[in-house]
Amino acid sequence: MLKEFREFIMRGNVMDLAVAVVIGAAFTAVVNSFVQDVIMPILGLFTGGIDFGNLYLNLSGRSYETYAAAKEAGAAVIGYGAFIQSIISFLIIGFAIFLIVKAINRVYKKQEAAPAGPTVDQQLLTEIRDLLAKQNR
């Protein structure tokens, strides 16, 4: 069983998948930082200084200064601002992956297969046709 497991792990597809997961996690961290530290402040500037990270709906009935304070206190809150940030991150990651796949498809575009030459039977029939044509002249 150990040998089968080692063969499974060492297959190319599994290793490629492992590398893709690690790179994907790193890429997600970069995009999340880009959204939280660049996009959201710019979006906040255009929306009159709204901090989307602090937008929440308090269901507990108590008052909290920030979304983080409400979560830390264990209050029932709906953090729709954080959800908006997650949607923006998802859209940016999705668009980036779309561009990468599009570029890869362009690089590895399958070449049109040249039409196959005549089969052996077709070649023989062509030769017979040509010989008959010469005899009838």
KERO-598058 format. One record per atom (N, C-alpha, C): chain; atom name; x, y, z negated; residue number from 0. Coordinates in steps of 0.1 Angstrom, whole numbers, always signed. Each point is the difference from the previous one (the first is absolute). Layout:
// residues N
chain|atom|c1|c2|c3|n
A|CA|X|Y|Z|NUM
...
// end
This chain:
// residues 137
chain|atom|c1|c2|c3|n
A|N|+8|-12|+0|0
A|CA|-8|+12|+0|0
A|C|+9|+13|+0|0
A|N|+11|-1|-7|1
A|CA|+9|+12|-1|1
A|C|+6|+2|+14|1
A|N|+3|-10|+7|2
A|CA|+5|+1|+14|2
A|C|-10|+7|+9|2
A|N|-13|-4|-1|3
A|CA|-10|+6|+8|3
A|C|-2|+14|-3|3
A|N|+0|+4|-13|4
A|CA|-1|+13|-4|4
A|C|+11|+9|+5|4
A|N|+13|-5|-1|5
A|CA|+11|+7|+6|5
A|C|-1|+2|+15|5
A|N|-5|-10|+7|6
A|CA|-2|+2|+14|6
A|C|-11|+10|+3|6
A|N|-10|+0|-8|7
A|CA|-11|+10|+2|7
A|C|+5|+14|-2|7
A|N|+8|+2|-11|8
A|CA|+4|+13|-4|8
A|C|+10|+5|+11|8
A|N|+8|-8|+5|9
A|CA|+11|+4|+10|9
A|C|-5|+2|+14|9
A|N|-13|-4|+2|10
A|CA|-5|+3|+14|10
A|C|+0|+15|+3|10
A|N|+2|+3|+12|11
A|CA|+1|+14|+4|11
A|C|-12|+8|-3|11
A|N|-12|-5|+2|12
A|CA|-12|+8|-3|12
A|C|-1|+4|-14|12
A|N|+4|-9|-9|13
A|CA|-1|+3|-15|13
A|C|+10|+11|-3|13
A|N|+12|-1|+5|14
A|CA|+10|+10|-3|14
A|C|-4|+13|+6|14
A|N|-6|+0|+12|15
A|CA|-4|+13|+6|15
A|C|-11|+6|-8|15
A|N|-9|-8|-5|16
A|CA|-11|+5|-8|16
A|C|+5|+6|-13|16
A|N|+10|-7|-6|17
A|CA|+5|+6|-13|17
A|C|+7|+13|+3|17
A|N|+7|+2|+10|18
A|CA|+7|+12|+4|18
A|C|-11|+11|+2|18
A|N|-11|-4|+8|19
A|CA|-10|+10|+3|19
A|C|-7|+4|-13|19
A|N|-2|-8|-10|20
A|CA|-7|+4|-12|20
A|C|+9|+10|-8|20
A|N|+13|-3|-1|21
A|CA|+9|+9|-7|21
A|C|+0|+14|+7|21
A|N|+2|+0|+13|22
A|CA|+0|+12|+8|22
A|C|-14|+7|-1|22
A|N|-10|-7|+0|23
A|CA|-14|+6|-1|23
A|C|-2|+6|-14|23
A|N|+5|-6|-10|24
A|CA|-1|+6|-14|24
A|C|+8|+13|+0|24
A|N|+12|+0|+5|25
A|CA|+8|+12|+0|25
A|C|-6|+11|+8|25
A|N|-6|-4|+12|26
A|CA|-6|+10|+9|26
A|C|-13|+6|-7|26
A|N|-7|-9|-8|27
A|CA|-12|+5|-7|27
A|C|+4|+10|-11|27
A|N|+11|-2|-6|28
A|CA|+5|+9|-11|28
A|C|+3|+13|+6|28
A|N|+7|+0|+12|29
A|CA|+4|+13|+7|29
A|C|-13|+7|+4|29
A|N|-9|-7|+6|30
A|CA|-13|+7|+5|30
A|C|-8|+5|-12|30
A|N|-1|-7|-11|31
A|CA|-7|+5|-11|31
A|C|+6|+12|-6|31
A|N|+13|+1|-1|32
A|CA|+7|+12|-4|32
A|C|-2|+11|+10|32
A|N|+0|-3|+13|33
A|CA|-3|+11|+10|33
A|C|-14|+5|-2|33
A|N|-9|-8|-2|34
A|CA|-14|+4|-2|34
A|C|-2|+8|-12|34
A|N|+6|-5|-12|35
A|CA|-2|+7|-13|35
A|C|+8|+13|-1|35
A|N|+12|+0|+6|36
A|CA|+9|+11|-2|36
A|C|+1|+10|+11|36
A|N|-5|-4|+12|37
A|CA|+0|+9|+11|37
A|C|-14|+3|+5|37
A|N|-7|-10|+4|38
A|CA|-13|+2|+7|38
A|C|-11|+6|-10|38
A|N|-1|-6|-12|39
A|CA|-10|+5|-9|39
A|C|+2|+14|-5|39
A|N|+12|+5|-3|40
A|CA|+2|+14|-3|40
A|C|-4|+9|+11|40
A|N|+3|-4|+13|41
A|CA|-3|+8|+11|41
A|C|-16|+0|+2|41
A|N|-6|-11|-2|42
A|CA|-14|-1|+1|42
A|C|-7|+8|-12|42
A|N|+6|+0|-11|43
A|CA|-4|+8|-12|43
A|C|+1|+15|+3|43
A|N|+10|+4|+7|44
A|CA|+2|+14|+4|44
A|C|-11|+5|+9|44
A|N|-4|-9|+10|45
A|CA|-11|+4|+9|45
A|C|-14|-1|-7|45
A|N|-1|-8|-11|46
A|CA|-13|-1|-6|46
A|C|-1|+9|-13|46
A|N|+8|+10|-1|47
A|CA|+0|+9|-11|47
A|C|+6|-5|-13|47
A|N|+11|-7|+2|48
A|CA|+8|-5|-12|48
A|C|-6|-12|-7|48
A|N|-8|-8|+6|49
A|CA|-6|-12|-6|49
A|C|+11|-10|-1|49
A|N|+1|-6|-12|50
A|CA|+10|-11|-2|50
A|C|-9|-13|+1|50
A|N|+2|-7|+11|51
A|CA|-9|-12|+2|51
A|C|+3|-11|-10|51
A|N|+12|+0|-5|52
A|CA|+4|-10|-10|52
A|C|-8|+1|-13|52
A|N|-5|+12|-3|53
A|CA|-8|+3|-12|53
A|C|-15|+0|+2|53
A|N|-5|-4|+12|54
A|CA|-14|+0|+2|54
A|C|-6|-13|-5|54
A|N|-9|+1|-9|55
A|CA|-6|-12|-6|55
A|C|-14|+3|-5|55
A|N|-7|-11|-1|56
A|CA|-14|+1|-5|56
A|C|+0|-7|-14|56
A|N|-2|+8|-11|57
A|CA|+0|-5|-13|57
A|C|-13|-6|-4|57
A|N|+0|-13|-3|58
A|CA|-12|-7|-4|58
A|C|-1|-2|-15|58
A|N|+10|+4|-7|59
A|CA|+0|-3|-15|59
A|C|-8|+10|-8|59
A|N|-2|+12|+5|60
A|CA|-6|+11|-7|60
A|C|+9|+8|-8|60
A|N|+12|-4|-2|61
A|CA|+10|+8|-7|61
A|C|+8|+9|+10|61
A|N|+6|+10|-5|62
A|CA|+8|+9|+9|62
A|C|+15|-3|+0|62
A|N|+5|+0|+12|63
A|CA|+15|-2|+1|63
A|C|+6|+10|+10|63
A|N|+12|+5|-3|64
A|CA|+6|+10|+8|64
A|C|+4|-5|+14|64
A|N|+5|-12|+1|65
A|CA|+4|-6|+12|65
A|C|-4|-14|+2|65
A|N|+0|-5|+12|66
A|CA|-3|-14|+4|66
A|C|+9|-9|-8|66
A|N|+13|+3|-1|67
A|CA|+10|-8|-6|67
A|C|-4|-1|-15|67
A|N|-4|+11|-6|68
A|CA|-3|+0|-15|68
A|C|-13|-9|-2|68
A|N|-9|+1|+9|69
A|CA|-12|-8|-1|69
A|C|+3|-15|+1|69
A|N|+9|-4|+10|70
A|CA|+3|-14|+1|70
A|C|+8|-5|-12|70
A|N|+9|+9|-5|71
A|CA|+8|-4|-11|71
A|C|-9|-2|-13|71
A|N|-10|+7|-1|72
A|CA|-10|-1|-11|72
A|C|-9|-12|+2|72
A|N|+0|-6|+12|73
A|CA|-8|-12|+2|73
A|C|-14|+4|+3|73
A|N|-2|+12|+5|74
A|CA|-14|+5|+3|74
A|C|-4|-6|+13|74
A|N|-13|-1|+1|75
A|CA|-6|-5|+13|75
A|C|+0|+12|+10|75
A|N|+8|-1|+10|76
A|CA|+1|+11|+10|76
A|C|+1|-6|+14|76
A|N|-5|+7|+9|77
A|CA|+2|-4|+14|77
A|C|+10|+10|+6|77
A|N|+11|-4|+4|78
A|CA|+11|+8|+6|78
A|C|-1|+1|+15|78
A|N|-10|+8|+4|79
A|CA|-2|+1|+15|79
A|C|+12|+8|+7|79
A|N|+7|+8|-8|80
A|CA|+11|+7|+6|80
A|C|+12|-9|+4|80
A|N|+2|-10|-10|81
A|CA|+10|-10|+3|81
A|C|-4|-9|+11|81
A|N|-13|-2|+1|82
A|CA|-5|-8|+11|82
A|C|+2|+7|+14|82
A|N|-2|+13|+0|83
A|CA|+2|+8|+12|83
A|C|+15|-1|+4|83
A|N|+9|+1|-10|84
A|CA|+14|-1|+3|84
A|C|+3|-14|+6|84
A|N|-6|-10|-6|85
A|CA|+3|-14|+5|85
A|C|-5|-2|+15|85
A|N|-11|+6|+3|86
A|CA|-6|+0|+14|86
A|C|+10|+7|+9|86
A|N|+5|+11|-4|87
A|CA|+10|+7|+9|87
A|C|+12|-8|+2|87
A|N|+5|-6|-11|88
A|CA|+12|-9|+1|88
A|C|-3|-12|+9|88
A|N|-11|-6|-1|89
A|CA|-4|-11|+9|89
A|C|+0|+4|+14|89
A|N|-6|+12|+3|90
A|CA|-1|+5|+14|90
A|C|+14|+2|+6|90
A|N|+9|+6|-8|91
A|CA|+14|+3|+4|91
A|C|+7|-13|+3|91
A|N|-1|-10|-9|92
A|CA|+7|-13|+1|92
A|C|-6|-7|+13|92
A|N|-13|+0|+1|93
A|CA|-6|-6|+11|93
A|C|+4|+6|+14|93
A|N|+1|+13|+0|94
A|CA|+4|+7|+12|94
A|C|+15|-3|+3|94
A|N|+8|+0|-10|95
A|CA|+14|-4|+2|95
A|C|+2|-14|+5|95
A|N|-7|-9|-6|96
A|CA|+0|-14|+5|96
A|C|-5|-1|+14|96
A|N|-10|+7|+4|97
A|CA|-5|+1|+13|97
A|C|+11|+4|+10|97
A|N|+7|+11|-4|98
A|CA|+11|+5|+9|98
A|C|+11|-10|+1|98
A|N|+3|-7|-11|99
A|CA|+11|-10|+1|99
A|C|-4|-11|+9|99
A|N|-12|-6|-2|100
A|CA|-4|-11|+8|100
A|C|-1|+4|+15|100
A|N|-5|+12|+3|101
A|CA|-1|+5|+13|101
A|C|+14|+1|+7|101
A|N|+10|+5|-8|102
A|CA|+14|+1|+5|102
A|C|+6|-14|+3|102
A|N|-3|-10|-10|103
A|CA|+5|-13|+2|103
A|C|-6|-7|+12|103
A|N|-13|+2|+2|104
A|CA|-7|-5|+12|104
A|C|+6|+5|+13|104
A|N|+4|+13|+0|105
A|CA|+5|+6|+11|105
A|C|+14|-6|+3|105
A|N|+8|-3|-10|106
A|CA|+13|-5|+2|106
A|C|-1|-15|+5|106
A|N|-9|-7|-7|107
A|CA|-1|-15|+4|107
A|C|-11|-3|+9|107
A|N|-3|+10|+8|108
A|CA|-11|-2|+10|108
A|C|+3|-12|+9|108
A|N|-9|-9|+0|109
A|CA|+2|-12|+8|109
A|C|+0|+4|+15|109
A|N|+11|-5|+7|110
A|CA|+1|+3|+14|110
A|C|-10|-8|+7|110
A|N|-5|+6|+11|111
A|CA|-10|-8|+8|111
A|C|+7|-12|+6|111
A|N|-6|-11|-2|112
A|CA|+6|-12|+6|112
A|C|-1|+0|+15|112
A|N|+11|-2|+7|113
A|CA|+1|-1|+14|113
A|C|-9|-11|+5|113
A|N|-7|+1|+11|114
A|CA|-8|-11|+4|114
A|C|+9|-12|+3|114
A|N|-5|-11|-4|115
A|CA|+7|-13|+1|115
A|C|+2|-3|+15|115
A|N|+11|-6|+3|116
A|CA|+3|-4|+14|116
A|C|-9|-11|+4|116
A|N|-1|-4|+12|117
A|CA|-8|-11|+5|117
A|C|+5|-13|-7|117
A|N|-10|-9|-2|118
A|CA|+4|-13|-6|118
A|C|+6|-8|+11|118
A|N|+6|-12|-4|119
A|CA|+6|-9|+9|119
A|C|-10|-4|+11|119
A|N|-12|-3|-4|120
A|CA|-10|-4|+9|120
A|C|-3|+11|+11|120
A|N|-1|+12|-5|121
A|CA|-2|+11|+9|121
A|C|+11|+2|+9|121
A|N|+13|-2|-5|122
A|CA|+11|+2|+9|122
A|C|+0|-11|+11|122
A|N|-3|-12|-4|123
A|CA|-1|-11|+10|123
A|C|-11|+2|+11|123
A|N|-11|+5|-5|124
A|CA|-11|+3|+9|124
A|C|+4|+11|+10|124
A|N|+7|+10|-6|125
A|CA|+5|+11|+9|125
A|C|+9|-5|+11|125
A|N|+10|-9|-4|126
A|CA|+9|-5|+10|126
A|C|-7|-9|+10|126
A|N|-10|-8|-4|127
A|CA|-8|-8|+9|127
A|C|-7|+10|+10|127
A|N|-6|+10|-5|128
A|CA|-7|+10|+8|128
A|C|+9|+6|+11|128
A|N|+12|+4|-5|129
A|CA|+9|+6|+9|129
A|C|+5|-10|+11|129
A|N|+3|-12|-4|130
A|CA|+4|-11|+10|130
A|C|-11|-2|+10|130
A|N|-13|-1|-4|131
A|CA|-11|-2|+9|131
A|C|-1|+12|+9|131
A|N|+2|+11|-5|132
A|CA|-1|+12|+8|132
A|C|+10|+0|+11|132
A|N|+13|-4|-3|133
A|CA|+10|-1|+10|133
A|C|-3|-11|+11|133
A|N|-6|-11|-5|134
A|CA|-3|-11|+10|134
A|C|-11|+5|+10|134
A|N|-9|+8|-5|135
A|CA|-11|+4|+9|135
A|C|+3|+11|+9|135
A|N|+11|+6|+0|136
A|CA|+4|+11|+8|136
A|C|+4|-5|+14|136
// end
